[in-house]
Amino acid sequence: MRRTDLAGSSELSTNDLLGLRDAILPITSELGAWAQARSDDNYLGRGGVEVGFKSSPKDLVTSADLEVQRRLVTALGALAEGFGFMGEEEGLASYDTEVPLWVIDPIDGTHNFVRNYPGFCIVVTLVHRGEVVLAVVFDAATGLTYSAVRGGGAWRHARGVEGLGHERISVSDKTDFAGAMVSTGFTDKTSTDPKTLATFNKLVALSAGLRVSGSAARDAGFVAAGKSDLYWQAGIRPWDVAPSLCLVREAGGAVELRFEGDDWLSATAIEIFSGTKDLVVAGLALG
């Protein structure tokens, strides 16, 4: 796709978004393969990955996170002129609501990446006027990519030649917690929070089982594809919830956020319920 100036557009059409999505698919796939190779080398003692932390020793950042972010910013900037950027890592904290905004997480699941534990993702989303209108999530463990654009549905793509292995996906048909699979996770700040633990205990009692993948974006893909029925987590950030806001809704599900303030993009602690419409309603009723 040639570099285009869509920043001044009053609307981004479905065709505009599909064009961007198709250009992003090989970018995230290639970066995911590169990052997986770095994770493999690090695990095998070949080095090459510097590991540090941000807010606490549990909040990791690596040289690979920063390199993938740098490459993403360069590649996305070449696709569309004038778009803004927000990302998890350094240098992408501010944003302009007047232009479309790339919200990216270069390696979602950094702990998984560092330990060579299957399940980190390369995440690209696009926000326009507060709405997530595009999401691309590459799952390095499987080589699958989950994508969605506003009005264009949700899809799963096999790694390889562009245009091959595209499959429409949808959320499951679960209507209650009996037999339901629930995805979740904990942040450093919520792992001892009484309200969060109370909701966790209720979900343990009500559902068929809870799973922790270590990647919010991976959970978004699992819910959108009907592999998991509900994703719930508290204390997370905009780039963590952005994939669900497009993928799961376009897959026929529902997403509800709880946060302080008026703008989810500036929220520092978000609680998300993302899944089938009935289970999101049931989840919200837990307290």
KOLLUM-869697 format. One record per residue (C-alpha): residue number from 0; z, y, x; residue in three letters. Coordinates in Angstrom, 3 decimals, padded with zeros to 6 digits. Last residue first. Example, Ala and Ser with C-alpha at 12.3 -4.5 7.8 and 13.67 -1.06 7.14 Angstrom:
NODE kolvo        w        v        u sero
NODE     1  007.140 -001.060  013.670  SER
NODE     0  007.800 -004.500  012.300  ALA
//
This chain:
NODE kolvo        w        v        u sero
NODE   286  041.319 -006.300 -019.807  GLY
NODE   285  039.721 -009.637 -020.706  LEU
NODE   284  037.594 -007.948 -023.370  ALA
NODE   283  035.080 -006.782 -020.772  LEU
NODE   282  034.444 -010.393 -019.836  GLY
NODE   281  033.748 -011.433 -023.416  ALA
NODE   280  031.209 -008.628 -023.835  VAL
NODE   279  029.609 -009.579 -020.516  VAL
NODE   278  029.629 -013.217 -021.614  LEU
NODE   277  027.764 -012.460 -024.834  ASP
NODE   276  025.074 -010.409 -023.113  LYS
NODE   275  024.425 -012.985 -020.428  THR
NODE   274  025.445 -011.747 -017.021  GLY
NODE   273  026.818 -008.764 -015.135  SER
NODE   272  030.371 -007.441 -015.368  PHE
NODE   271  030.972 -004.923 -012.594  ILE
NODE   270  034.033 -003.018 -011.370  GLU
NODE   269  033.216 -000.047 -009.158  ILE
NODE   268  035.329  001.566 -006.436  ALA
NODE   267  033.922  004.479 -004.420  THR
NODE   266  031.829  006.035 -007.176  ALA
NODE   265  029.151  008.517 -006.079  SER
NODE   264  026.186  006.529 -007.353  LEU
NODE   263  028.118  005.508 -010.463  TRP
NODE   262  028.214  009.125 -011.611  ASP
NODE   261  030.648  010.436 -014.225  ASP
NODE   260  034.015  009.825 -012.596  GLY
NODE   259  036.173  006.739 -012.160  GLU
NODE   258  034.476  003.373 -012.408  PHE
NODE   257  033.751  000.541 -014.835  ARG
NODE   256  030.242 -000.903 -014.918  LEU
NODE   255  028.472 -002.994 -017.554  GLU
NODE   254  025.386 -005.137 -017.001  VAL
NODE   253  023.514 -007.130 -019.641  ALA
NODE   252  021.009 -009.958 -019.481  GLY
NODE   251  017.353 -010.378 -020.359  GLY
NODE   250  015.992 -010.924 -016.848  ALA
NODE   249  015.071 -007.222 -016.646  GLU
NODE   248  018.744 -006.400 -017.212  ARG
NODE   247  019.831 -008.876 -014.553  VAL
NODE   246  017.445 -007.691 -011.860  LEU
NODE   245  017.696 -003.937 -012.485  CYS
NODE   244  021.402 -003.127 -012.727  LEU
NODE   243  022.231 -006.304 -010.821  SER
NODE   242  020.531 -005.024 -007.654  PRO
NODE   241  022.389 -001.661 -007.832  ALA
NODE   240  025.901 -003.140 -008.026  VAL
NODE   239  026.545 -003.672 -004.306  ASP
NODE   238  024.612 -000.588 -003.178  TRP
NODE   237  026.804  001.515 -005.491  PRO
NODE   236  030.109  000.247 -004.034  ARG
NODE   235  032.638 -002.490 -004.811  ILE
NODE   234  036.263 -002.461 -005.920  GLY
NODE   233  035.970 -005.064 -008.653  ALA
NODE   232  033.827 -008.165 -009.102  GLN
NODE   231  032.339 -010.113 -011.986  TRP
NODE   230  029.105 -012.072 -012.078  TYR
NODE   229  028.428 -014.110 -015.188  LEU
NODE   228  026.232 -017.092 -016.077  ASP
NODE   227  025.262 -018.421 -012.669  SER
NODE   226  022.041 -020.293 -011.886  LYS
NODE   225  020.244 -018.515 -014.743  GLY
NODE   224  017.712 -016.799 -012.469  ALA
NODE   223  019.081 -013.294 -013.129  ALA
NODE   222  022.630 -014.564 -012.550  VAL
NODE   221  021.731 -016.165 -009.212  PHE
NODE   220  019.783 -013.100 -008.108  GLY
NODE   219  022.692 -010.785 -008.864  ALA
NODE   218  025.029 -013.201 -007.052  ASP
NODE   217  022.806 -012.935 -003.987  ARG
NODE   216  023.043 -009.151 -004.228  ALA
NODE   215  026.841 -009.268 -004.376  ALA
NODE   214  026.953 -011.387 -001.222  SER
NODE   213  029.926 -013.513 -000.139  GLY
NODE   212  028.828 -016.434 -002.304  SER
NODE   211  032.120 -016.898 -004.171  VAL
NODE   210  031.969 -019.414 -007.041  ARG
NODE   209  034.206 -019.772 -010.061  LEU
NODE   208  034.328 -022.800 -012.335  GLY
NODE   207  033.980 -024.161 -015.852  ALA
NODE   206  035.347 -020.904 -017.236  SER
NODE   205  038.434 -019.952 -019.242  LEU
NODE   204  041.368 -020.672 -016.915  ALA
NODE   203  039.687 -019.464 -013.735  VAL
NODE   202  038.367 -016.406 -015.589  LEU
NODE   201  041.872 -015.544 -016.776  LYS
NODE   200  043.249 -015.932 -013.243  ASN
NODE   199  040.576 -013.613 -011.843  PHE
NODE   198  041.296 -010.995 -014.503  THR
NODE   197  044.987 -011.071 -013.563  ALA
NODE   196  044.120 -010.916 -009.852  LEU
NODE   195  042.063 -007.772 -010.408  THR
NODE   194  044.850 -006.137 -012.416  LYS
NODE   193  047.493 -007.074 -009.824  PRO
NODE   192  045.501 -005.737 -006.818  ASP
NODE   191  046.112 -007.967 -003.782  THR
NODE   190  042.501 -008.892 -002.962  SER
NODE   189  041.277 -005.604 -004.432  THR
NODE   188  041.440 -003.391 -001.327  LYS
NODE   187  039.958 -005.847  001.191  ASP
NODE   186  037.187 -006.756 -001.231  THR
NODE   185  037.075 -009.861 -003.352  PHE
NODE   184  034.237 -011.897 -004.778  GLY
NODE   183  032.913 -013.341 -008.015  THR
NODE   182  030.394 -015.683 -009.591  SER
NODE   181  031.179 -017.395 -012.902  VAL
NODE   180  029.700 -020.699 -014.091  MET
NODE   179  030.085 -021.229 -017.837  ALA
NODE   178  030.919 -024.592 -019.402  GLY
NODE   177  033.205 -023.022 -021.993  ALA
NODE   176  033.088 -019.296 -021.183  PHE
NODE   175  030.981 -018.360 -024.185  ASP
NODE   174  027.360 -017.550 -025.082  THR
NODE   173  025.475 -019.301 -022.289  LYS
NODE   172  021.689 -019.047 -022.662  ASP
NODE   171  020.996 -018.472 -018.983  SER
NODE   170  019.432 -015.337 -017.533  VAL
NODE   169  015.697 -015.135 -017.042  SER
NODE   168  013.122 -015.744 -014.325  ILE
NODE   167  009.360 -015.269 -014.003  ARG
NODE   166  007.919 -017.210 -011.050  GLU
NODE   165  005.784 -015.931 -008.168  HIS
NODE   164  005.125 -018.702 -005.620  GLY
NODE   163  002.064 -017.220 -003.987  LEU
NODE   162  000.939 -013.589 -004.165  GLY
NODE   161  001.960 -012.696 -000.639  GLU
NODE   160  001.719 -015.701  001.638  VAL
NODE   159  005.079 -017.106  002.589  GLY
NODE   158  008.572 -017.054  001.159  ARG
NODE   157  008.749 -018.176 -002.451  ALA
NODE   156  009.155 -015.450 -005.051  HIS
NODE   155  011.562 -015.143 -007.993  ARG
NODE   154  010.855 -012.603 -010.718  TRP
NODE   153  012.489 -010.224 -013.173  ALA
NODE   152  010.554 -008.310 -015.816  GLY
NODE   151  008.015 -005.514 -015.496  GLY
NODE   150  009.487 -002.799 -017.719  GLY
NODE   149  011.686 -001.447 -014.943  ARG
NODE   148  010.955 -003.440 -011.816  VAL
NODE   147  012.479 -006.724 -010.728  ALA
NODE   146  012.641 -008.881 -007.631  SER
NODE   145  014.386 -011.974 -006.295  TYR
NODE   144  013.182 -013.285 -002.945  THR
NODE   143  013.575 -016.866 -001.797  LEU
NODE   142  013.828 -017.928  001.851  GLY
NODE   141  016.772 -020.114  000.890  THR
NODE   140  019.554 -018.949  003.211  ALA
NODE   139  017.931 -015.587  003.954  ALA
NODE   138  018.032 -014.463  000.322  ASP
NODE   137  015.667 -011.487  000.034  PHE
NODE   136  016.651 -009.077 -002.749  VAL
NODE   135  014.136 -006.583 -004.167  VAL
NODE   134  015.160 -004.183 -006.929  ALA
NODE   133  013.224 -001.487 -008.755  LEU
NODE   132  014.004  000.997 -011.549  VAL
NODE   131  017.733  001.480 -010.983  VAL
NODE   130  018.527  004.388 -013.289  GLU
NODE   129  020.315  007.578 -012.219  GLY
NODE   128  017.243  009.768 -012.534  ARG
NODE   127  015.234  007.352 -010.385  HIS
NODE   126  017.020  004.724 -008.280  VAL
NODE   125  015.112  002.325 -006.033  LEU
NODE   124  016.612 -000.876 -004.665  THR
NODE   123  016.190 -002.707 -001.360  VAL
NODE   122  018.481 -005.523 -000.246  VAL
NODE   121  018.258 -007.961  002.663  ILE
NODE   120  020.585 -010.854  001.851  CYS
NODE   119  023.272 -013.029  003.415  PHE
NODE   118  024.023 -016.537  002.178  GLY
NODE   117  024.423 -019.460  004.516  PRO
NODE   116  027.330 -019.158  006.981  TYR
NODE   115  026.076 -018.184  010.435  ASN
NODE   114  029.569 -016.761  011.078  ARG
NODE   113  028.325 -013.219  011.719  VAL
NODE   112  025.751 -013.351  008.907  PHE
NODE   111  028.224 -014.717  006.369  ASN
NODE   110  030.658 -011.936  007.287  HIS
NODE   109  027.795 -009.435  006.937  THR
NODE   108  027.058 -010.501  003.375  GLY
NODE   107  024.601 -007.818  002.341  ASP
NODE   106  022.580 -007.116  005.468  ILE
NODE   105  020.431 -003.986  005.292  PRO
NODE   104  021.980 -002.726  002.058  ASP
NODE   103  019.623 -000.198  000.537  ILE
NODE   102  019.581  002.495 -002.135  VAL
NODE   101  016.169  004.217 -001.997  TRP
NODE   100  016.392  007.367 -004.076  LEU
NODE    99  013.761  008.991 -006.255  PRO
NODE    98  014.085  012.781 -006.043  VAL
NODE    97  016.282  015.361 -007.794  GLU
NODE    96  019.491  013.368 -007.384  THR
NODE    95  019.598  014.131 -003.652  ASP
NODE    94  021.673  011.756 -001.535  TYR
NODE    93  024.409  011.608  001.091  SER
NODE    92  025.879  008.573  002.896  ALA
NODE    91  022.880  007.294  004.830  LEU
NODE    90  023.845  007.989  008.457  GLY
NODE    89  026.054  004.990  009.049  GLU
NODE    88  025.716  001.770  007.067  GLU
NODE    87  025.903  001.053  003.364  GLU
NODE    86  022.758  002.888  002.407  GLY
NODE    85  021.447  005.889  000.517  MET
NODE    84  017.960  007.266  001.104  PHE
NODE    83  015.776  009.942 -000.472  GLY
NODE    82  012.098  009.716 -001.406  PHE
NODE    81  009.757  012.440 -000.152  GLY
NODE    80  006.780  010.337  000.888  GLU
NODE    79  006.398  006.768 -000.287  ALA
NODE    78  005.372  003.708  001.707  LEU
NODE    77  005.868  004.962  005.274  ALA
NODE    76  009.411  006.065  004.471  GLY
NODE    75  010.069  002.552  003.208  LEU
NODE    74  009.032  001.046  006.543  ALA
NODE    73  010.985  003.496  008.705  THR
NODE    72  014.105  003.340  006.549  VAL
NODE    71  013.907 -000.454  006.486  LEU
NODE    70  013.535 -000.680  010.258  ARG
NODE    69  016.580  001.506  010.851  ARG
NODE    68  018.590 -000.447  008.289  GLN
NODE    67  017.609 -003.735  009.933  VAL
NODE    66  018.682 -002.353  013.317  GLU
NODE    65  022.008 -001.063  012.007  LEU
NODE    64  022.907 -004.310  010.288  ASP
NODE    63  021.790 -006.264  013.392  ALA
NODE    62  024.095 -004.205  015.631  SER
NODE    61  026.904 -005.431  013.451  THR
NODE    60  029.262 -004.002  010.854  VAL
NODE    59  032.376 -005.701  009.536  LEU
NODE    58  034.894 -004.595  006.934  ASP
NODE    57  037.666 -007.180  007.363  LYS
NODE    56  038.847 -005.534  010.599  PRO
NODE    55  039.319 -002.349  008.537  SER
NODE    54  037.442  000.800  007.458  SER
NODE    53  034.469  000.188  009.774  LYS
NODE    52  034.328 -002.897  011.984  PHE
NODE    51  032.481 -004.028  015.084  GLY
NODE    50  030.170 -006.886  016.055  VAL
NODE    49  027.428 -006.679  018.691  GLU
NODE    48  024.725 -009.320  018.277  VAL
NODE    47  022.611 -010.426  021.257  GLY
NODE    46  024.620 -013.478  022.131  GLY
NODE    45  023.121 -016.895  022.882  ARG
NODE    44  026.312 -018.601  021.820  GLY
NODE    43  024.752 -020.886  019.222  LEU
NODE    42  026.265 -018.833  016.400  TYR
NODE    41  024.805 -015.606  017.799  ASN
NODE    40  021.372 -017.178  018.172  ASP
NODE    39  021.419 -018.423  014.576  ASP
NODE    38  022.537 -015.030  013.259  SER
NODE    37  019.804 -013.265  015.259  ARG
NODE    36  017.219 -015.740  013.905  ALA
NODE    35  018.462 -015.086  010.377  GLN
NODE    34  018.085 -011.345  010.969  ALA
NODE    33  014.435 -011.713  012.001  TRP
NODE    32  013.702 -013.972  009.028  ALA
NODE    31  015.320 -011.455  006.708  GLY
NODE    30  013.367 -008.612  008.281  LEU
NODE    29  010.105 -010.470  007.682  GLU
NODE    28  010.996 -011.305  004.088  SER
NODE    27  012.235 -007.780  003.376  THR
NODE    26  008.978 -006.253  004.605  ILE
NODE    25  006.781 -008.916  002.984  PRO
NODE    24  008.222 -008.141 -000.476  LEU
NODE    23  008.292 -004.344 -000.049  ILE
NODE    22  004.553 -003.761 -000.555  ALA
NODE    21  004.523 -005.838 -003.743  ASP
NODE    20  007.542 -003.946 -005.064  ARG
NODE    19  005.952 -000.559 -004.338  LEU
NODE    18  002.818 -001.531 -006.236  GLY
NODE    17  004.913 -002.958 -009.058  LEU
NODE    16  006.808  000.323 -009.255  LEU
NODE    15  003.689  002.454 -009.531  ASP
NODE    14  002.261  000.016 -012.113  ASN
NODE    13  005.465  000.236 -014.153  THR
NODE    12  005.108  003.993 -014.095  SER
NODE    11  007.386  006.304 -012.117  LEU
NODE    10  007.900  009.361 -014.254  GLU
NODE     9  008.122  013.110 -013.709  SER
NODE     8  006.380  012.558 -010.386  SER
NODE     7  007.467  014.860 -007.560  GLY
NODE     6  008.690  012.081 -005.303  ALA
NODE     5  005.600  009.941 -005.883  LEU
NODE     4  003.703  011.062 -002.790  ASP
NODE     3  001.903  007.974 -001.525  THR
NODE     2  001.663  006.110  001.776  ARG
NODE     1 -000.941  003.403  001.355  ARG
NODE     0  000.000  000.000  000.000  MET
//
